[in-house]
Every structure is written in structure tokens, then in C-alpha cells.
Amino acid sequence: MRYISTRGQAPAESFCDILLGGLAPDGGLYLPETYPRITTEELARWRGLSYAGLAFEVLSRFITDIPAADLKALVDKTYTAATYCHARPGRAAADITPLTTLEPGLHLLELSNGPTLAFKDMAMQLLGNLFEYVLDKRGETINILGATSGDTGSAAEYAMRGKHGVRVFMLSPEGKMSAFQRAQMYSLQDDNIFNIAVRGMFDDAQDIVKAVSNDAAFKAQYKIGAVNSINWARVAAQIVYYFKGYFEATKSNDEQVAFSVPSGNFGNICAGHIARQMGLPIACLVLATNENDVLDEFFRSGVYRPRKTAETHVTSSPSMDISKASNFERFVFDLVGRDPAVVRELWQQVDGGGAFDLTGTSHWARLPDFHFASGRSTHTDRLATIRVVWEKYGVMIDTHTADGVKVALEHREAGVPMVVLETAQAVKFAETIREALGREPLCPADLEGLEKLPQRVQVMDADVAAVKDFVVHHC
Ligand SMILES: *Cc1c(COP(=O)(O)O)cnc(C)c1O
């Protein structure tokens, strides 16, 4: 399997060659040359597999430059009950992503039972093992530099801790994350993990990462890399749980399901789109946004208009507070019939600070073939949904999952099970849970008291030179 750029002006590459990088050299995103189609026989056989077994089947269609036995070992080491141990009481951790039924035909697929209690662990844990494997093979090292507002940074650190050849330098805005998120990151004592709290906002931290990455000489000398949301391996790893969710929510492969996906950067739901292209019987992919409704606007109107930073709302589902959806270009590439010239033209407008409008085009006419629906949710909706799900079903959901449930309920169809992807656990967003329910969130027993552990973090000004200096002295 080779990977091509959505902009069509970069050479095709193998999986391992794009693993450690980000954008393609032409500014596009990598996608498989073609999507592997799953036969009826394969789908029948996959129904009985464990999560790790299924992950191997799915990923071996996309990763053809790692010997099968090695890939099998990597996947088996990643998807264990010991790592994904934070299942709800009564659910089996060995399932990795257990399904909780709220009522007949309405389910939650638990994707947040990993070390950091958010779905990003599903892909990031695999990425950690893949990075270590490929770096070892090549005798190389990497220094991952990133900025986080919460979920991504902690998922990356828990995936990379203790891995040879990898160091993580993670910038976070001082005092802006929840107490639980801070404790998760800053309590790590591993020698290869460095937390840097920047005096400023998330955007200041992000700007520093960009400035360092734009310094080509520094980047090359200090082997600076990233694990951002456009990384293809992350998308690929996420495809697996759509298959798992489908098998859990149906009795036979004649049935169809709908998935509702809380969305920010279009990474999670992009994996659902690819699962559907592979032949998984998905009736509908329901995209749920918060007040930052760039994507809902597109699916309703055909207009894609990324927002300015100043137009981006700070919400109570903060991991979806995005101004532009960095993985969206992958879907648009498919929507426009995989014509890179069209993608280049559209993103010329977007990258120049503008928007594009597909209404009236043949591309827009094809949208129904992709079976998407969308909706948005606000803080008031979030509070109401958290309350209803708690009172009616006795299940506590986090703010992002609440956005998914709210929009899912607007798109249910008779006879089609609706599976809402649970993207985080409530305890990560305790403040909103208190506001909605007037009580403390549930917390997995082994993470209770996390806030009291000693923390290791370097506080510094939002200064590029200071961050570079820190990296140089810790390499
Ligand atoms: C990252 C994240 C999302 C958004 O996922 P995308 O892949 O960016 O669409 C939703 N919920 C939670 C809890 C997250 O951490």
C-alpha cells in the first residue's frame, strides 16, 4: 500500500516513510492510493475477533511495509486490558472498547478507557509502539515537540513515556487546563517526558511550536518531530473501533448502524468515513460539533469557512474548540472524486484566509453518496443532555460525548442502531459535571488522588529562544 498527497504534487510513499512526518511536502495530507475493500467473507470472519485481532486485520491492509509477525506483536502489545483498564463498572476491560446500551437501539461505544481517559489513547498508544519500532530499526531518534490544550498532549506523553529513541517536549498554557488534566501530565516522572508550562494562552504555545518547526536548521539538527492530528497512523488506528462498534451493536452483517461522532478536527469521523469506504455497513455518519460549528455549517450549506482565532469560542467541550478542521481535506479529496487539482484550488482560497462554497457543483451533488448528517450543540444543550442521560439511564457522560448524544437523538432512524462514540470520561471536565449534576464526577478508582501526586513542570515565558534552549539542554 502506497500513500498519496491530497494535493497531488508529492511522491507516493510507504507507511513507515510517512509515519514520523506530518504534512506531505506539497502541503497536502496523505491518504492510501485506494481504500481496501472488505469482502463479505472477511466481514463474517472478523465478527468473532478480539480487539487486537481485529486491529491486526484492519491495519495489515494499510501497513504493508512492516512484516506481519512484527505488526501482530505491536498490536497485541498495544491493545491490552491492562492499558485500557478504566471501563465502567460491569463492563469488561478485555473488550477494550465496550458498548454500553442506554436503551434498545441507542448505545455508547466507550473509547476512553485508556490511560488518559480520552479516545486519543486508542490511536496514540499504537503510535508510541510504532515510533519505537521504526526508530529502533533505523537507529534514529526523535524529539517530539507539541502544544496542547489538554487531551492530545497527555495522550502523547502516556504513549511515548519510557520509549527508546523518543523524547517529548510538551508545551501547555500555564493554569488553563483542568486540575485533572494538569495532574495527568505533570505527575509523569519519566526521563523522556518534559512538560513546559508557558505563561500565555494555547495559541502562544502553538505559535512557539510553529516557529521552532519553521527553523529548518534547528529542526534537522535536533530531530524535531510531531504527533499531530493529521498523522495518518492515528487515523488508521481509529478505523478499527468502527468495525468493533458495528459488531457489538448488531447481530448479523445484514444490519446497518449509524455512528454519532463528537467532532473537532475531523480526525475521528474521517476514520468512520474510511471504514464505510472499505465496505462496513454504515447507514449514516452523524457529525456533532459544539458552538464551533465550522463543520456543521459545511454539511448543511456546502460552505467551508474556517474561523479566525478571535471567532473561536471557548466552550465546555474544549477539545472541539477549533477554528479549522485539519483533517477535513482528506474527506474533501474523496468528495471531489480524488482530483488533487480541485483540492489545490479550494485550499488556495482557504489558506489565503477565505472560504469555499460547493453548492451548485457536481461535487456537492455527490454528498448524499457519503451518508453524512450533522448538527451542533451548545453549553445549555450539553448540561441538559448530561442530566437526562444520568437521570434516565444512570450513565455519566462527559461534555463532548454529550454533544454527540444530543445530535444523535436528532438523527435516529427506526431499525438502525445509533452508536455514539464516547470520546472522554466525565472526570476530565469536572466543572461542567458539577454544574449539570450538582455532584462530583465519577473517577476510576486507580486515578483518585491523582491531583495530590508530585508534579514536574518547567514554567517559562512564551519565548521561542527559551524553549529552543530548553530542548538543546535536554537532548
Ligand atoms: C480530540 C477530541 C475530540 C475531537 O476529535 P477530532 O478527531 O478532532 O474530531 C472530541 N472529544 C474529545 C474528548 C477529544 O479529546
The ligand as an SDF file (V2000), in Angstrom:
LIG
                    3D

 15 15  0  0  0  0  0  0  0  0999 V2000
   -9.8670   15.3710   20.2940 C   0  0  0  0  0  0  0  0  0  0  0  0
  -11.2190   15.1900   20.8830 C   0  0  0  0  0  0  0  0  0  0  0  0
  -12.3920   15.3090   20.1150 C   0  0  0  0  0  0  0  0  0  0  0  0
  -12.3750   15.7200   18.6560 C   0  0  0  0  0  0  0  0  0  0  0  0
  -11.8280   14.7310   17.8440 O   0  0  0  0  0  0  0  0  0  0  0  0
  -11.4210   15.0710   16.3160 P   0  0  0  0  0  0  0  0  0  0  0  0
  -10.6960   13.8800   15.8590 O   0  0  0  0  0  0  0  0  0  0  0  0
  -10.5520   16.2900   16.4250 O   0  0  0  0  0  0  0  0  0  0  0  0
  -12.6770   15.3340   15.5780 O   0  0  0  0  0  0  0  0  0  0  0  0
  -13.6100   15.0670   20.7180 C   0  0  0  0  0  0  0  0  0  0  0  0
  -13.6890   14.7470   22.0190 N   0  0  0  0  0  0  0  0  0  0  0  0
  -12.5860   14.6270   22.8040 C   0  0  0  0  0  0  0  0  0  0  0  0
  -12.7410   14.3070   24.2360 C   0  0  0  0  0  0  0  0  0  0  0  0
  -11.3130   14.8530   22.2700 C   0  0  0  0  0  0  0  0  0  0  0  0
  -10.2190   14.7370   23.0450 O   0  0  0  0  0  0  0  0  0  0  0  0
  1  2  1  0
  2  3  1  0
  2 14  2  0
  3  4  1  0
  3 10  2  0
  4  5  1  0
  5  6  1  0
  6  7  2  0
  6  8  1  0
  6  9  1  0
 10 11  1  0
 11 12  2  0
 12 13  1  0
 12 14  1  0
 14 15  1  0
M  END
$$$$
